[in-house]
Amino acid sequence: MKLFYFSNILQIVFYTAFAKDIQNISKRKVETSSECKYINSFIKKDESFNCCELNGITCENGYITKLSLDSYVTESVPEGLSRGDYMAFIEDHLLGGQIPESIGKLTKLTYLSLSSNALEGPIPESIGKLTKLTYLDLSYNELEGAIPDSLKNLSKLENLDLSFNHLNGSIPDYIGNLSKLKTLSLRANELSGPIPKSIGALTNLTQLFLNGNNLSGSIPESIGNLMKLEQIGLYNNQLNGSIPESISNLTNLIWLWLSDNKLTGTIPESIGKLTKLNWIYLENNQLSGTIPESFGNLPNLTDLNLRDNHLSGPIPKSILNKNFINFDVTNN
């Protein structure tokens, strides 16, 4: 997971430009909420502090409805620090420790983002009590353990991002019940087991990122039900079997990335029907047969990477005539 440390630093640099604003007391009149007592210790504030004064927290009618504390720095940044000392201070004072069980008492919360901090330990089961949540982002932390069973209660979720942590276990089958999801990102964890067939029930998905795990088994045929999908990243896993023909149903797909797996069989000719495709990355698998002639029918294709497979035969002329940004079929 430390391979992704640099990405985390980039996020820190981006967000910490606003670090002082997040902690400064707003000059406008703000509400108060008795719910602050559930999180003040977590955000390193006194028990009596009115958390509604923070720019990253929204309160309405006495309830906390939004927590947006990405790269949250728990102390004011001293002035006059060099760039190196500034970054060291930020890293040392990011929000850390475990997410408290008491967060489940914020029952009016609709938006929870704690991305790019130093949080550790398990995701608390009590998050499943936040049944009004539409947005949950806990990415770029050091969280571990399994994805809690209680998340099945978050039926209003539209965005779920748990990427770049140390989560293990399997992707729960109940994921298919979160039918309002538009974005699902579980990438760069330590998840194992198969991709559940129930994922095909997420018909509102536009983005699906499960890459960088230890997922095994075949890509389920039900993936073809995700008609709104625009980006799919399943690369860098242990997936085997063939690329399902049903993938040709994904007519809104722009980005197809299945590289660095153990996929076998031929590349479906029907992928040539996906005319919105910009990127096709299938490298470092065990694919055989020829390069589909139909790839020449993809007017928006700029990147095609098929290297390190077992492909044979000539490169179709229709493909050679295209102006690629990235084209690689070496080592076949």
C-alpha positions as CSV (number, residue, x, y, z in Angstrom):
1,M,0.0,0.0,0.0
2,K,2.9,2.3,0.5
3,L,3.3,2.3,-3.3
4,F,0.4,4.7,-3.3
5,Y,1.9,7.0,-0.7
6,F,2.9,9.6,-3.4
7,S,-0.7,9.8,-4.6
8,N,-1.7,10.5,-1.0
9,I,0.8,13.3,-0.7
10,L,-0.5,14.9,-3.9
11,Q,-4.0,14.9,-2.4
12,I,-2.5,16.5,0.8
13,V,-0.9,19.2,-1.2
14,F,-4.1,19.9,-3.0
15,Y,-6.3,20.1,0.0
16,T,-4.0,21.8,2.5
17,A,-4.2,24.9,0.5
18,F,-7.5,25.2,2.3
19,A,-6.3,23.9,5.6
20,K,-6.5,27.2,7.5
21,D,-9.9,27.9,6.0
22,I,-11.2,24.6,7.3
23,Q,-10.2,25.5,10.8
24,N,-10.9,29.2,10.9
25,I,-14.2,30.3,12.5
26,S,-16.5,31.6,9.9
27,K,-17.5,35.3,10.2
28,R,-21.0,34.6,9.3
29,K,-23.6,33.7,11.9
30,V,-23.6,29.9,12.4
31,E,-25.9,27.5,14.0
32,T,-25.2,25.4,17.1
33,S,-25.7,21.7,17.5
34,S,-25.8,19.5,20.6
35,E,-24.4,16.8,18.2
36,C,-21.0,18.4,18.4
37,K,-20.3,16.4,21.6
38,Y,-20.2,13.2,19.5
39,I,-17.3,14.4,17.3
40,N,-15.4,17.1,19.2
41,S,-12.9,14.8,20.7
42,F,-12.4,13.1,17.3
43,I,-11.6,16.4,15.6
44,K,-9.3,17.5,18.6
45,K,-11.6,20.2,19.9
46,D,-12.8,21.0,23.4
47,E,-16.0,19.4,24.6
48,S,-17.9,22.7,24.5
49,F,-16.7,23.8,21.1
50,N,-19.4,24.6,18.5
51,C,-18.3,22.4,15.6
52,C,-20.8,24.1,13.3
53,E,-18.3,27.0,13.1
54,L,-15.9,25.0,11.0
55,N,-16.2,25.5,7.3
56,G,-16.0,21.7,6.7
57,I,-19.1,21.1,8.8
58,T,-22.7,22.0,8.0
59,C,-25.4,22.2,10.6
60,E,-29.1,22.7,9.9
61,N,-31.8,23.1,12.5
62,G,-29.5,21.9,15.2
63,Y,-28.3,18.8,13.4
64,I,-25.0,18.0,11.7
65,T,-25.8,17.3,8.0
66,K,-22.4,17.4,6.4
67,L,-18.9,16.5,7.5
68,S,-16.3,17.3,4.8
69,L,-12.9,17.0,6.5
70,D,-10.5,15.9,3.8
71,S,-6.9,16.4,4.8
72,Y,-8.1,17.9,8.0
73,V,-5.2,19.5,10.0
74,T,-5.9,19.4,13.7
75,E,-3.8,22.4,14.6
76,S,-3.1,25.8,13.1
77,V,-0.2,25.8,10.7
78,P,2.6,28.1,12.0
79,E,3.7,30.9,9.7
80,G,7.1,31.1,8.1
81,L,7.7,27.4,7.7
82,S,9.9,26.2,4.8
83,R,8.2,24.0,2.2
84,G,9.7,20.8,3.7
85,D,8.7,21.8,7.3
86,Y,5.3,22.8,6.1
87,M,4.7,19.4,4.6
88,A,6.1,17.6,7.6
89,F,3.8,19.6,9.9
90,I,0.7,18.8,7.8
91,E,1.6,15.1,7.7
92,D,2.1,15.0,11.5
93,H,-1.1,16.8,12.3
94,L,-3.6,15.1,10.0
95,L,-6.8,13.8,11.6
96,G,-5.8,10.4,13.1
97,G,-6.9,7.6,15.3
98,Q,-10.0,5.5,14.8
99,I,-13.3,6.8,13.5
100,P,-15.5,6.8,16.7
101,E,-18.6,4.7,17.1
102,S,-20.4,7.9,18.2
103,I,-20.4,9.1,14.6
104,G,-23.4,6.8,14.1
105,K,-25.4,9.2,16.3
106,L,-25.3,11.9,13.5
107,T,-28.5,10.5,12.0
108,K,-29.2,13.5,9.8
109,L,-25.9,13.3,8.1
110,T,-26.1,13.1,4.3
111,Y,-22.5,13.7,3.4
112,L,-19.4,12.2,5.1
113,S,-15.9,12.7,3.7
114,L,-12.8,12.0,5.7
115,S,-10.4,11.4,2.8
116,S,-6.7,11.8,2.9
117,N,-6.1,11.7,6.6
118,A,-4.3,9.3,8.9
119,L,-7.3,7.3,10.2
120,E,-6.7,3.7,11.2
121,G,-8.5,0.7,12.6
122,P,-11.8,-0.7,11.3
123,I,-14.7,1.2,9.8
124,P,-17.2,1.4,12.7
125,E,-20.4,-0.6,12.3
126,S,-22.3,2.4,13.6
127,I,-21.8,4.1,10.2
128,G,-24.6,1.8,9.1
129,K,-27.0,3.9,11.2
130,L,-26.4,7.0,8.9
131,T,-29.3,6.0,6.7
132,K,-29.6,9.4,5.1
133,L,-26.1,9.3,3.6
134,T,-25.8,9.9,-0.1
135,Y,-22.0,10.4,-0.1
136,L,-19.4,8.4,1.8
137,D,-15.6,8.9,1.2
138,L,-13.0,7.3,3.5
139,S,-10.3,7.0,0.9
140,Y,-6.6,7.5,1.4
141,N,-6.3,6.5,5.0
142,E,-4.9,3.5,6.9
143,L,-8.2,1.8,7.6
144,E,-8.2,-2.0,8.0
145,G,-10.5,-4.9,8.5
146,A,-13.5,-6.0,6.5
147,I,-16.1,-3.8,4.9
148,P,-18.7,-3.7,7.6
149,D,-22.0,-5.6,7.1
150,S,-23.9,-2.5,8.4
151,L,-23.2,-0.6,5.2
152,K,-26.0,-2.6,3.6
153,N,-28.4,-0.2,5.4
154,L,-27.1,2.8,3.4
155,S,-29.7,2.5,0.6
156,K,-29.5,6.2,-0.4
157,L,-25.8,6.1,-1.2
158,E,-24.8,7.5,-4.6
159,N,-21.0,7.6,-4.0
160,L,-19.0,5.0,-2.0
161,D,-15.2,5.4,-2.0
162,L,-13.1,3.3,0.3
163,S,-10.1,3.2,-1.9
164,F,-6.4,3.3,-0.8
165,N,-6.7,1.7,2.5
166,H,-5.9,-1.8,3.9
167,L,-9.3,-3.3,3.8
168,N,-9.5,-7.1,3.5
169,G,-12.0,-9.8,3.2
170,S,-14.4,-10.1,0.3
171,I,-16.7,-7.6,-1.5
172,P,-20.0,-8.2,0.3
173,D,-22.8,-9.6,-1.8
174,Y,-25.2,-6.9,-0.4
175,I,-23.4,-4.4,-2.5
176,G,-26.0,-5.1,-5.2
177,N,-28.7,-3.7,-2.9
178,L,-27.2,-0.2,-2.9
179,S,-29.1,0.4,-6.1
180,K,-28.6,4.2,-6.2
181,L,-24.8,4.0,-6.4
182,K,-23.3,6.0,-9.3
183,T,-19.7,5.7,-8.2
184,L,-18.1,2.6,-6.5
185,S,-14.4,2.7,-5.7
186,L,-12.8,0.0,-3.6
187,R,-9.4,0.1,-5.4
188,A,-6.0,-0.3,-3.8
189,N,-7.0,-2.4,-0.8
190,E,-6.4,-6.1,0.1
191,L,-9.8,-7.4,-0.9
192,S,-10.0,-11.0,-2.1
193,G,-12.5,-13.5,-3.4
194,P,-14.8,-13.1,-6.4
195,I,-16.6,-10.0,-7.8
196,P,-20.1,-10.7,-6.6
197,K,-22.7,-11.3,-9.3
198,S,-25.0,-8.9,-7.5
199,I,-22.9,-6.1,-8.8
200,G,-24.9,-6.3,-11.9
201,A,-27.9,-4.8,-10.0
202,L,-26.1,-1.4,-9.8
203,T,-27.7,-0.1,-12.9
204,N,-27.0,3.5,-12.1
205,L,-23.2,3.1,-11.9
206,T,-21.1,5.3,-14.1
207,Q,-17.8,4.5,-12.5
208,L,-16.5,1.2,-11.1
209,F,-13.0,0.8,-9.7
210,L,-12.0,-2.5,-8.1
211,N,-8.4,-2.4,-9.3
212,G,-5.3,-3.1,-7.1
213,N,-6.7,-5.9,-4.9
214,N,-6.4,-9.7,-4.9
215,L,-9.8,-10.4,-6.5
216,S,-10.1,-13.8,-8.2
217,G,-12.5,-15.8,-10.2
218,S,-14.1,-14.6,-13.4
219,I,-15.7,-11.3,-14.4
220,P,-19.4,-11.9,-13.9
221,E,-21.7,-11.8,-16.9
222,S,-23.9,-9.6,-14.9
223,I,-21.5,-6.7,-15.5
224,G,-23.3,-6.3,-18.8
225,N,-26.3,-4.9,-17.0
226,L,-24.4,-1.7,-16.1
227,M,-25.6,0.2,-19.1
228,K,-24.7,3.6,-17.7
229,L,-21.1,2.6,-17.0
230,E,-18.5,5.0,-18.4
231,Q,-15.3,3.8,-16.6
232,I,-14.4,0.4,-15.4
233,G,-11.1,-0.5,-13.8
234,L,-10.5,-4.1,-12.7
235,Y,-6.8,-4.2,-13.4
236,N,-4.1,-5.5,-11.1
237,N,-6.0,-8.4,-9.6
238,Q,-6.0,-12.2,-10.0
239,L,-9.1,-12.5,-12.3
240,N,-9.2,-15.4,-14.7
241,G,-11.6,-16.8,-17.3
242,S,-12.6,-15.0,-20.4
243,I,-13.8,-11.4,-21.0
244,P,-17.6,-11.8,-20.9
245,E,-19.5,-11.1,-24.1
246,S,-22.0,-9.1,-22.1
247,I,-19.4,-6.3,-21.9
248,S,-20.6,-5.3,-25.4
249,N,-23.8,-4.0,-23.7
250,L,-21.9,-1.2,-22.1
251,T,-22.5,1.3,-24.9
252,N,-21.5,4.3,-22.8
253,L,-18.1,2.9,-21.9
254,I,-15.2,5.3,-22.3
255,W,-12.5,3.5,-20.3
256,L,-11.9,-0.2,-20.2
257,W,-9.0,-1.4,-18.1
258,L,-8.6,-5.1,-17.4
259,S,-4.8,-5.4,-17.5
260,D,-2.5,-7.3,-15.1
261,N,-4.8,-10.3,-14.5
262,K,-4.9,-13.9,-15.7
263,L,-7.7,-13.5,-18.3
264,T,-7.7,-16.2,-21.1
265,G,-9.6,-16.8,-24.3
266,T,-10.1,-14.4,-27.2
267,I,-10.9,-10.7,-27.1
268,P,-14.6,-10.4,-28.0
269,E,-15.2,-8.9,-31.4
270,S,-18.3,-7.3,-30.0
271,I,-16.2,-4.7,-28.1
272,G,-16.0,-3.0,-31.5
273,K,-19.6,-1.9,-30.9
274,L,-18.6,0.3,-28.0
275,T,-18.0,3.4,-30.1
276,K,-17.4,5.8,-27.2
277,L,-14.3,3.9,-26.0
278,N,-11.2,6.0,-25.7
279,W,-9.0,3.6,-23.8
280,I,-8.6,-0.2,-24.0
281,Y,-6.0,-1.7,-21.7
282,L,-5.8,-5.5,-21.7
283,E,-2.0,-5.9,-21.3
284,N,-0.3,-8.6,-19.2
285,N,-3.0,-11.3,-19.4
286,Q,-3.1,-14.6,-21.2
287,L,-5.4,-13.7,-24.0
288,S,-5.1,-15.6,-27.3
289,G,-6.4,-15.4,-30.9
290,T,-6.3,-12.4,-33.1
291,I,-6.8,-8.7,-32.6
292,P,-10.4,-7.9,-33.4
293,E,-10.9,-6.2,-36.8
294,S,-13.8,-4.4,-35.2
295,F,-11.4,-2.2,-33.1
296,G,-10.9,-0.2,-36.3
297,N,-14.6,0.9,-36.0
298,L,-13.9,2.8,-32.7
299,P,-13.7,6.4,-33.8
300,N,-12.6,7.8,-30.4
301,L,-10.0,5.2,-29.6
302,T,-6.7,6.8,-28.6
303,D,-5.1,4.2,-26.4
304,L,-4.8,0.5,-27.1
305,N,-2.5,-1.7,-25.1
306,L,-2.5,-5.4,-25.7
307,R,1.2,-6.2,-24.9
308,D,2.3,-9.3,-23.0
309,N,-0.5,-11.7,-24.1
310,H,-0.6,-14.7,-26.4
311,L,-2.1,-13.0,-29.4
312,S,-1.3,-14.0,-33.0
313,G,-1.9,-13.1,-36.6
314,P,-1.6,-9.8,-38.4
315,I,-2.5,-6.4,-37.0
316,P,-5.7,-5.3,-38.8
317,K,-5.1,-2.5,-41.3
318,S,-8.1,-0.7,-39.9
319,I,-6.2,-0.3,-36.6
320,L,-2.9,0.6,-38.2
321,N,-4.6,3.6,-39.9
322,K,-5.7,5.1,-36.6
323,N,-3.8,8.0,-34.9
324,F,-3.1,6.5,-31.5
325,I,-1.6,8.3,-28.5
326,N,-0.6,4.9,-27.1
327,F,-0.4,1.7,-29.1
328,D,1.4,-1.3,-27.8
329,V,1.1,-4.9,-29.0
330,T,4.6,-6.1,-28.2
331,N,5.5,-9.4,-26.6
332,N,2.8,-11.5,-28.2
